[in-house]
Amino acid sequence: MTLELHHVSAGYSSMDVIHDIDLTVRPREIVTLVGANGAGKSTLVKTISGLTPIRTGTITFNGERIEAAQTATRMRLGIVHIPEGRQIFSGLSVSENLELGGYIHRRHSDETDAQRAEVAIRFPVLGERLSDVAGNLSGGQQQMLAIGRGLMSRPKLLMLDEPSLGLAPRLVAEIFKLIVTLREQGLAILLSEQNARLSLAIADRGYVIENGRVTLTGTGQELLQSKDVADRYLGVGVKLGSSSVHQQNGISKRLRDLMSA
């Protein structure tokens, strides 16, 4: 299930926020979006899910043009968007939140029950708190619930917008470990994440977005080793050459250590 964007521009009212975007996400691939706050990453994800209207260009999923399709139609095709800020239904129970995630399969209650059981196995803390009010969960548990709710619809492409926002390092490691696991199990992942260092360390490919435009593309490791990316988004200035490679390899090692802790 390949996602392809060609010359996509989109925005709000009379102003475009993203301009002439070309982007591809292939099956079993993690693609990360790198950029500062306000660069257009969230708008791009919302455009793919149908929440922000497209101005120009085409969006194709599994060979089918979808830029004019409703959000519900895109979801039925297998595109699921986990929004920034989790946006769970805090007054409903954990179980009810999950049930809403599987709403498109509501006519097959046995499948919904099986999927909810699978989510509970993937996130044991949710399985233990199915009857609890979702608003009483910790921030990390709410993020797990948001992802679990998305998985209830059995997606083919999972788009995550700032999944590590506000989480402690240990929980960030759990979320990133889950993202890698989902890719290994066959999902395509589009990751919009402020923590460029960690997201590039697990990414197959990345796109750098500045002022709504793609300014640089490459594999995750190529972008980690880019001086421009390091200076602007990794919080460190590094020199190109063997010392840069050594430093970026160290970043990946620290991530592996954190994720295996």
C-alpha positions in Angstrom: 0.0 0.0 0.0 2.1 2.9 -1.3 1.2 6.5 -0.5 2.3 9.1 -3.1 2.0 12.9 -3.1 2.8 14.9 -6.2 3.0 18.7 -6.2 0.6 19.0 -3.2 -0.2 22.4 -1.8 -2.7 23.0 1.0 -3.7 25.4 3.7 -6.3 27.4 5.5 -8.6 30.2 4.3 -6.7 32.0 1.6 -3.2 31.0 2.7 -1.2 27.9 1.6 0.9 26.3 4.4 2.5 23.5 2.4 3.8 24.1 -1.1 4.4 21.7 -4.0 5.1 18.7 -1.8 6.3 15.4 -3.3 6.4 12.5 -0.9 6.3 8.7 -0.9 5.7 6.2 1.8 6.1 2.5 0.9 4.9 -0.6 2.6 7.0 -1.7 5.7 8.8 1.7 5.8 9.2 4.4 8.4 9.3 7.8 6.9 9.9 10.8 9.2 9.1 14.5 8.7 11.8 16.8 10.2 11.2 20.5 10.7 10.7 23.2 13.3 7.3 24.1 14.9 5.2 25.8 12.2 7.1 24.3 9.3 4.0 22.6 8.0 4.5 19.0 9.2 1.1 18.7 10.9 -0.7 20.4 8.0 0.9 17.9 5.7 -0.4 15.0 7.8 -3.8 16.5 8.1 -3.9 17.0 4.3 -3.2 13.3 3.8 -6.0 12.3 6.2 -8.4 14.8 4.6 -8.7 17.2 7.5 -7.1 20.0 5.6 -8.3 20.7 2.1 -5.9 20.3 -0.8 -5.4 23.2 -3.2 -3.4 21.6 -5.9 -1.7 18.3 -6.6 -2.6 14.6 -6.3 -2.6 12.1 -3.5 -2.6 8.4 -4.4 -2.9 5.4 -2.1 -2.5 1.9 -3.4 -2.9 3.3 -7.0 -6.2 5.1 -6.2 -6.5 8.9 -6.3 -7.9 10.0 -2.9 -7.3 13.8 -2.8 -11.1 14.4 -3.1 -12.1 11.6 -0.8 -13.7 12.2 2.6 -11.7 11.4 5.7 -13.9 8.4 6.5 -13.2 7.0 3.1 -9.5 7.3 3.5 -9.8 5.6 6.9 -11.6 2.7 5.3 -8.8 2.4 2.8 -6.4 2.0 5.7 -5.0 5.4 6.4 -5.1 6.2 10.1 -4.0 9.5 11.7 -2.9 9.6 15.4 -3.2 13.4 16.1 -1.0 15.6 18.1 -2.1 15.9 21.7 -3.7 12.4 21.7 -7.3 13.7 21.6 -8.8 10.7 23.4 -12.3 10.9 24.7 -11.4 11.6 28.3 -14.9 11.1 29.7 -15.3 7.6 28.2 -13.7 4.4 29.4 -10.6 2.9 27.9 -12.7 0.1 26.4 -15.1 2.6 24.8 -12.3 4.6 23.3 -11.0 1.4 21.7 -14.4 0.5 20.5 -14.8 3.9 18.7 -11.5 3.2 17.0 -13.0 0.1 15.5 -16.2 1.8 14.5 -15.7 1.1 10.8 -15.8 -2.6 11.6 -18.8 -2.3 13.9 -20.9 -4.8 11.9 -18.3 -7.5 12.7 -18.4 -7.5 16.5 -16.3 -10.6 16.8 -13.5 -9.0 14.8 -13.7 -5.8 17.0 -13.5 -7.9 20.1 -10.5 -9.8 18.8 -8.8 -6.5 17.8 -9.4 -5.1 21.3 -7.9 -8.2 22.8 -4.9 -7.8 20.6 -4.5 -4.1 21.7 -4.7 -5.2 25.3 -1.9 -7.7 24.8 0.2 -5.1 23.0 -0.4 -2.6 25.8 -0.9 -4.6 29.0 -1.6 -1.5 31.1 -4.6 -0.8 29.0 -5.8 -4.3 29.3 -5.7 -3.9 33.0 -7.7 -0.7 32.9 -10.3 -1.3 30.2 -13.2 -0.1 32.5 -11.3 3.0 33.8 -12.1 6.5 32.6 -9.6 7.4 30.0 -9.0 10.9 31.4 -7.6 9.3 34.6 -4.7 7.7 32.6 -1.2 9.1 32.7 0.1 11.0 29.7 2.1 8.0 28.5 -0.9 5.7 29.0 -3.1 8.1 27.0 -0.6 8.1 24.2 -0.8 4.3 24.2 -4.6 4.5 24.1 -4.5 6.9 21.2 -2.3 4.5 19.2 -4.3 1.5 20.3 -7.5 3.3 19.2 -5.9 3.8 15.8 -4.8 0.2 15.5 -8.4 -0.9 16.1 -9.3 0.0 12.6 -6.5 -2.3 11.2 -4.6 0.4 9.3 -2.2 -0.1 6.4 -0.6 3.3 6.9 -0.3 4.8 10.4 0.5 8.5 10.6 1.7 9.7 14.0 1.9 13.4 14.8 4.3 14.2 17.7 3.8 10.9 19.6 6.5 11.7 22.1 5.2 15.1 23.1 5.3 15.7 26.9 6.5 12.1 27.7 9.3 11.1 30.0 12.4 9.5 28.3 11.5 6.0 29.3 8.0 6.3 27.8 9.4 7.9 24.6 11.6 4.8 24.2 8.6 2.6 24.6 6.7 4.5 21.9 9.6 4.4 19.5 10.1 0.7 20.1 6.5 0.2 19.3 6.8 2.1 16.1 9.7 -0.1 15.0 7.7 -3.2 15.9 4.7 -2.0 13.9 6.9 -1.5 10.9 8.4 -5.0 11.3 4.8 -6.4 11.4 4.0 -4.9 8.0 2.7 -1.3 8.6 3.8 1.7 6.7 4.6 4.6 9.2 4.6 8.3 8.6 6.1 10.0 11.6 5.9 13.7 12.3 8.1 14.2 15.3 9.9 17.2 17.0 12.6 14.9 18.3 14.4 14.7 15.0 17.4 12.8 16.5 15.4 9.8 17.6 12.9 9.8 14.7 15.7 9.8 12.1 17.5 7.0 14.0 14.7 4.6 13.4 13.6 6.0 10.0 14.2 4.3 6.6 13.9 7.7 5.0 13.2 11.3 5.9 12.0 14.6 4.5 13.2 18.0 5.9 10.4 20.6 5.7 11.0 24.3 6.0 8.4 27.0 5.5 6.0 24.4 4.0 8.5 23.1 1.4 10.6 20.0 1.2 14.2 21.2 1.3 16.1 17.9 1.8 15.5 14.2 1.6 17.5 11.1 2.3 17.8 8.0 4.4 17.5 8.4 8.1 21.3 7.9 8.5 22.1 10.3 5.7 20.1 13.0 7.3 21.6 12.3 10.7 25.0 12.8 9.2 24.1 16.0 7.4 25.7 19.1 8.9 22.7 21.2 8.0 20.3 18.9 9.8 22.6 18.6 12.8 23.0 22.4 13.1 19.2 23.1 12.7 17.4 20.2 14.3 19.7 18.0 16.4 20.8 20.6 18.8 24.5 20.2 18.1 26.9 21.5 15.5 29.1 18.8 14.1 31.8 18.6 11.5 31.5 16.4 8.5 33.7 13.4 8.2 34.6 10.5 10.5 33.9 12.4 13.7 30.4 13.2 12.4 29.8 9.6 11.6 31.1 8.5 15.0 28.8 11.0 16.8 25.7 10.0 14.8 26.4 6.3 15.3 26.6 7.2 19.0 23.1 8.7 18.8 21.8 5.5 17.3 23.5 3.4 19.9 22.1 5.5 22.7 18.6 5.0 21.2 19.1 1.3 21.0 20.3 1.2 24.6 17.3 3.2 25.7 14.8 1.1 23.8 16.3 -2.1 25.2 16.3 -0.9 28.8 
